[in-house]
């Protein structure tokens, strides 16, 4: 989803290299004339608009006016400029502080479109980077936002600059895929000064990885240009583990294999950064501490750069909290409305009991004394915590699933989203289960520190607001 103005407002850089937004009047008039229903909407369907604009750009019939084709192209180029800007901002947010660059350092490499409306025949200079992106775009294989993101992160000069800063945008699995085992010996002995034992173990692991993962990838014809290297599946990790045991006699679990492969990729990454940038070794881009979600959702496992994984996980955490807050607010309000209809003091008792339980960690007996009830069982009957949590859990799953599918548009093409839709729901269900298992287990512990529990924190946050 997006806003309509992105189709007639162009992000460009001025002569001093600063970011500016240029409104293109003709593009706005063209868009308003052809998509009047979207102009006043705060959110629009980018896919439908882009499909129609692209059809006009590619229409070579006599009835199609060249000016319309050029204006449709300009609308798409405006959209691309916003996505380019977004990627640069994300790169700066993810890596800029640690590696010493800002988004303004990145803009000159990729924001090369000046916003003018002219045909290729009348252009004296080569086409802009945004035009290259549009010309290479295939709507049957990706969406325009995803394709733009990928092309920006593959830009040779941009990558050269990032390398100089110490950032190497390629996935662990792509690194391991194109690293010969013989090179490991050179890297470990000359660059890291590792022992012969450590070197031999890494070579055995990488050779086994190639024998299983890379061989299967080639058999499935997935190694052609442009296809992403997905992380190895559980089955592949088991096969790699078995092969290592057969070759060396060492029993390494699939989980350990996965960790060792990630460590090996980080070491090769650091070596490549140092060699290609001519700089001293830098801290590798390791996201091993952030694997909880992308080990579950194959959508994130398709991210072809490390920062895409970081970005998705960051977005996921934000959406999880927003969805949890929404679910707590909605269910609490529903329960309060039901209590209000009974026209007795239970509404106030319920709110007070809910606060004492989640925010102060009081026991049921203590709560009974505070809210004017005689026994613990009356508090249990009043709060109905299992039902309360179950309702919130259901609302959370519905809300979070919608939010995740929405932000996922930038990480996978629409067709792929359809195929993994059920997997996403299962993965999210598992993530939500962890939160509620934690609060359920806390019910049998001392409630002295309720604020350590995420669910309790968010319930208190909502109660403070009302």
Secondary structure as the mmCIF struct_conf table of DSSP 4:
data_model
#
loop_
_struct_conf.conf_type_id
_struct_conf.id
_struct_conf.beg_label_comp_id
_struct_conf.beg_label_asym_id
_struct_conf.beg_label_seq_id
_struct_conf.end_label_comp_id
_struct_conf.end_label_asym_id
_struct_conf.end_label_seq_id
STRN STRN1 UNK A 2 UNK A 2
HELX_RH_3T_P HELX_RH_3T_P1 UNK A 4 UNK A 7
TURN_TY1_P TURN_TY1_P1 UNK A 8 UNK A 8
STRN STRN2 UNK A 9 UNK A 13
TURN_TY1_P TURN_TY1_P2 UNK A 15 UNK A 16
BEND BEND1 UNK A 17 UNK A 17
STRN STRN3 UNK A 19 UNK A 23
HELX_RH_AL_P HELX_RH_AL_P1 UNK A 25 UNK A 34
HELX_RH_AL_P HELX_RH_AL_P2 UNK A 36 UNK A 39
TURN_TY1_P TURN_TY1_P3 UNK A 40 UNK A 40
BEND BEND2 UNK A 42 UNK A 43
STRN STRN4 UNK A 44 UNK A 44
HELX_RH_AL_P HELX_RH_AL_P3 UNK A 46 UNK A 58
BEND BEND3 UNK A 61 UNK A 61
TURN_TY1_P TURN_TY1_P4 UNK A 62 UNK A 63
BEND BEND4 UNK A 64 UNK A 64
HELX_RH_AL_P HELX_RH_AL_P4 UNK A 66 UNK A 91
HELX_RH_PI_P HELX_RH_PI_P1 UNK A 92 UNK A 96
HELX_RH_AL_P HELX_RH_AL_P5 UNK A 97 UNK A 99
TURN_TY1_P TURN_TY1_P5 UNK A 100 UNK A 100
HELX_RH_AL_P HELX_RH_AL_P6 UNK A 103 UNK A 110
HELX_RH_3T_P HELX_RH_3T_P2 UNK A 120 UNK A 122
BEND BEND5 UNK A 124 UNK A 125
HELX_LH_PP_P HELX_LH_PP_P1 UNK A 126 UNK A 128
HELX_RH_AL_P HELX_RH_AL_P7 UNK A 129 UNK A 136
TURN_TY1_P TURN_TY1_P6 UNK A 139 UNK A 141
HELX_RH_AL_P HELX_RH_AL_P8 UNK A 144 UNK A 153
TURN_TY1_P TURN_TY1_P7 UNK A 154 UNK A 154
HELX_RH_AL_P HELX_RH_AL_P9 UNK A 156 UNK A 165
TURN_TY1_P TURN_TY1_P8 UNK A 166 UNK A 166
HELX_RH_AL_P HELX_RH_AL_P10 UNK A 172 UNK A 177
TURN_TY1_P TURN_TY1_P9 UNK A 178 UNK A 178
HELX_RH_AL_P HELX_RH_AL_P11 UNK A 181 UNK A 186
HELX_RH_PI_P HELX_RH_PI_P2 UNK A 187 UNK A 192
HELX_RH_AL_P HELX_RH_AL_P12 UNK A 196 UNK A 209
HELX_RH_PI_P HELX_RH_PI_P3 UNK A 210 UNK A 214
HELX_RH_AL_P HELX_RH_AL_P13 UNK A 215 UNK A 219
TURN_TY1_P TURN_TY1_P10 UNK A 220 UNK A 221
BEND BEND6 UNK A 224 UNK A 224
TURN_TY1_P TURN_TY1_P11 UNK A 225 UNK A 226
HELX_LH_PP_P HELX_LH_PP_P2 UNK A 230 UNK A 233
HELX_RH_AL_P HELX_RH_AL_P14 UNK A 234 UNK A 248
HELX_RH_AL_P HELX_RH_AL_P15 UNK A 254 UNK A 277
TURN_TY1_P TURN_TY1_P12 UNK A 278 UNK A 278
HELX_RH_3T_P HELX_RH_3T_P3 UNK A 288 UNK A 290
TURN_TY1_P TURN_TY1_P13 UNK A 292 UNK A 296
HELX_RH_AL_P HELX_RH_AL_P16 UNK A 298 UNK A 301
TURN_TY1_P TURN_TY1_P14 UNK A 302 UNK A 302
BEND BEND7 UNK A 304 UNK A 305
HELX_RH_AL_P HELX_RH_AL_P17 UNK A 306 UNK A 341
TURN_TY1_P TURN_TY1_P15 UNK A 342 UNK A 343
BEND BEND8 UNK A 344 UNK A 344
TURN_TY1_P TURN_TY1_P16 UNK A 345 UNK A 345
HELX_RH_AL_P HELX_RH_AL_P18 UNK A 346 UNK A 359
BEND BEND9 UNK A 360 UNK A 360
HELX_RH_AL_P HELX_RH_AL_P19 UNK A 364 UNK A 371
TURN_TY1_P TURN_TY1_P17 UNK A 372 UNK A 372
BEND BEND10 UNK A 374 UNK A 375
HELX_RH_AL_P HELX_RH_AL_P20 UNK A 376 UNK A 383
HELX_RH_AL_P HELX_RH_AL_P21 UNK A 385 UNK A 407
HELX_RH_3T_P HELX_RH_3T_P4 UNK A 408 UNK A 410
TURN_TY1_P TURN_TY1_P18 UNK A 411 UNK A 411
BEND BEND11 UNK A 412 UNK A 412
HELX_RH_AL_P HELX_RH_AL_P22 UNK A 414 UNK A 442
TURN_TY1_P TURN_TY1_P19 UNK A 443 UNK A 444
BEND BEND12 UNK A 445 UNK A 445
TURN_TY1_P TURN_TY1_P20 UNK A 448 UNK A 449
HELX_RH_3T_P HELX_RH_3T_P5 UNK A 450 UNK A 452
BEND BEND13 UNK A 453 UNK A 453
HELX_RH_AL_P HELX_RH_AL_P23 UNK A 454 UNK A 465
#
